[in-house]
Amino acid sequence: MRGKNEKFGHRERLRKRFLMSGIAGFHDYEILELLLTYVVVRKDCKGIAKELLGKYGDLYTLLKQPEDELKKNSFVTDRTVVFFKVIFQILEKELYKKIHNEKITISSNVQLLNYLEYSLLKRDIEVFKVLFLNTQNELLKEEELFKGTLDRSTVYIRELVKKILDYNAKSVIIVHNHPSGSLKPSQSDITLTQKLKDTFERIEIRLLDHLIISEKGYFSFLEGGLL
């Protein structure tokens, strides 16, 4: 009986801690543990959280797993899968749809930066993400198109242009991460950005910004005078 009370008390303390300060100071496993307390009954959620993160690496990668993959894990029930997928859908498709300013000042768009950091940090390779926007700067679509060190051999400009036309986008923001932590754009980053800008201008598409995301923050080509 005492053990059950201790577990119940731990869950309540975790929830109260979140209500008092948000996720500041939470480890990834504690965030996942908190989520699991709502769908896993009478089990050690901390142990399950650590096991899942040990397998998938980070929360984002876990949440984006398909249903069949999630169900391979102990204690992941249909209820848990639905819970995870709802959270992932909210993150991916609902919270960050609108980008309001015609000329985007990235530093004022806290939600966008938080989202990009959440989806790109802790990736062990460079990921090239594209945000496709309409004339009102509303997000039409977002895709991770390329992976690996960015240069003209890995970023296929023709494929990117085709995506822009398919989505009827009028402007784009391109984003990639630097797993090394450096925020300094490489010469390849600068060359690629200029090449994309020139290509887009020929088809009347605006390149609003190119962002580099790392553990140290972000670098904006627009704010840095490179675009």
N, C-alpha and C positions, 0 to 999 in steps of 0.2 A: 504494500500500500504506500509506504514511504517513497519507494522508487517512482511510482506513478505520479505522486504529488510533486516530486522534484522535477520530473519531465514536464508536467503541466506548468509548473512555476517557471521553468526555463523558457518555455514558449511565450508565456505572458511577459516575462522580462524582455525578451527579444522584441516583441511587438511594441511594448511601451518605450523601449529605447529608440525604435524607429519613429514613433509618433513624436518623441521629444526632439530628435535631431536629424531625422531623415537617414539616408544611408551613409552620411559622413562618418568615417571611421570604421565602417563595416568592411570586412573581408568579403571577397566574392562568395566564398562558401557560406557566409552568414546571410547574405542576401538570398541565396538559393535556399538555404535552410528555412528562412522566414517564409518564402513562397511555399515550400513543401508542407509547412505546418497547416496549411489550409486544405490540403488534399491527401495527406498521409496521416493515418490514424494509428496511434499506439506504436509508433516506430521511432527509432533514433534518426531524426531528420538531418542532424549534423553529419552522421556517418554516411548517409545516402548522398548528401550534397557533396561531400569530399570525394566520394567514389565517382560520381558523375563528372565533376570537374577534373578529376584525375584522368578520366577517359577522354573528355572532349576539349579540355584546355581552358575554356572560358564560357561565361554565361551566354554570350551571343551565339557562339558555335553550337552550344547545347540546344538553345531554343529554336534554332533554325533546322534542326535535324528532322527528317521525315518521320511520320508516324511509326512506320515499321521499325526504323532504327531505334526510336525511343522505347518501344515495347520490348526490345531485347534486354533491357535493364531491369534488375530486380526492383520490386516495389513501384515501378512505373505502370500505373493502371490506365484504363481508358480515360478516367476522370483527370488524371495527371496530364495525359497527353493533350486533352482539350484545353486545360488550364494553360499549359505552356504555349500552345498554338494561338490561343486568344491573345496572350501577352505579346507574342511575336508579331501577330498581325497588327496590333495596336502600334507597336514600335515602328513597323515597316510601312504601314499604309495610312495611318490615321493622324498621329500626333504632329507629323512634320510635313504636311501636304502643302501648306501655303508659305510662300516667301513674298513678303509684301512690297518691298521697295523696288522701284524700277531700276535704280542704280543701287545695287546691294552693297551695304556696308556690313561686311561679315561680322565684325566685332560687336555689332548691335543685335545680331541674330543669335541669341544665346541658345535657343532650342536647337537650331540647326547645328551649331558647333557641338553641343552636348551629344546629339544623335550621331554625328560623324565620328566623334571620339569614341563613343560606345561601340560603334560597329567596326571601327578600324584599328583601335588599339589592341595590343596583345596578339596581333597577327604576326607570324614569324616570317612572312614574305611580303613584298610590296604588292598592294592591291590597287588597281585603277578603277575608280568608281565614277560614274557619270550621272548627274542629275539633269533630266530633261524638263524644260519649263515652257509654258505657253506665253502668250502676249501679256497676260496679267501676272507673270512670274509665279504662277501656281505650278506646283510640282505635278507633272504628268506621269513620270516614270523614273525609277532609279535602278541602275544595274551595275553590277561588278563585271566589267567586260574583259579585263586583262590582268594577269598576275605575273610577277617577276620584275626585275630591274627595268625601268621604263626607258625605252628609246624607240626609234622609228621601226625597229625590227620586231618589237613585241606589241606595240600599239598599232593596230591596223586601221589607218585613217579611213579607208574606204568602207570598212565595216561600221565604223562609228558614224560616218555620214549616212549610211543606209538606215541605221537605227534612228537618227534624227528625223529623217524623212518619213520613216514608218510611223513614228509617234507624232508627226506634224508639230514638232517642237520649234520654237522660235529663238530660244537661247539655251545655253547649257552652262553648268558649272562642273568642272572636272576636279577630282579629289584623289590624292593617293597618300599612303602612309609611308613613313620612314621607320622601319623597325629598329634601326640603329639609334634612334632618338634625335638625330640631327635635324634641324629645321632649315638648314641651308640648302637651297636648290642646287642640284648638280647642273653641269653644263648640258647634259642630256635633257634634264627637266626644262631648262630654259629654251633649248633648241626646239624641243617637241611642242612647247606652249606656243612659240611663235609660228611654227608650221601649222598647228591647228587653227590659230587665229586667222592666218592668211587663207587657209582652206575654207573656213567657215564664212569669212567675209565674201567670198566669191559666190556663195549660195545664200547670202543675206541672213546668216545665223550669227547671233552675238555670243561670244565667249565672255561670260560675265566675270569669271574668276577661275583661277587654278589654286587649290589649297593643298598644302602639305600638312599632314597631321602626325604628331608624334607625342610621346609621353611628356615632352616639354611644352606642348601647346600647339600652335598652328602658325603657318606662314601663308600670307595671302599675296599672290603675284600682283593683284590689283593694288593693294595697299602698299606693297613694296616697290611700286613703280615699274614693274616688269611686264605689265600688260596694258 
